[in-house]
């Protein structure tokens, strides 16, 4: 059994860096940080069922997404039955929302000076560099992100690895509290549990029938898109409406997410076409005025 000096099963913080939560033993691959255990998060040096609690704050994104299932199974292996895990990682939903609705600058404003410089072009904040930094990090040394998860995806991976998801939230980070299988029945462990009833303390969960109704509404909006080219600014207005429609649904299906993002891309393309047509029209009007002013009076 893996026990501390008092003979109690340990609590460990994986990828602890220099900041270890009180009451936890640090596990990190970097020996220079002086952790309690120098180990790879993919191969923990503990016997089965010997860990009481795991914290893993902003470390699983450093594992290639193809390997996340194996890593989560390894964490479940060392955790005792009913043991808890708290996991935090960058939120794909948060990043997408901020990128699309333009509020990414609020996140940029709290960056460190070096991060701000990294995410700027010619001294001005860059939305494109900001989103790449959020997704992939700086890519310097070990600061490399290999994955960015939605709650839908990572909760499914955790259930498949033997965890019961208790609660989760997606902003500003994706945070999940779960327990190894064998915990009390208050956990939302079945594949449909999170889609039918929200767990206490987590965001509201989308009902299946509401999702179907919203999808029908969006399909109707798609049929109306061609009319937008006739009225300047209407695409931007409709885009904002759609973004608001997204917010009550904290856990949309991946397929529905993809459809909505494609729709938003079409809206922005329509707006660019409208602005281009408006500019061309203004240029034609100016040319016509010049012709009239240069023509001889009758």
PyMOL commands that set and color helices and strands:
alter all, ss='L'
color gray80, all
select helices_A, chain A and resi 31-33+60-62+65-78+92-101+104-109+113-118+127-136+151-160+193-196+208-230+234-247+254-294
alter helices_A, ss='H'
color red, helices_A
select strands_A, chain A and resi 10-14+25-28+37-38+51-57+79-90+120-121+124-125+163-169+173-180
alter strands_A, ss='S'
color yellow, strands_A
deselect
rebuild
show_as cartoon
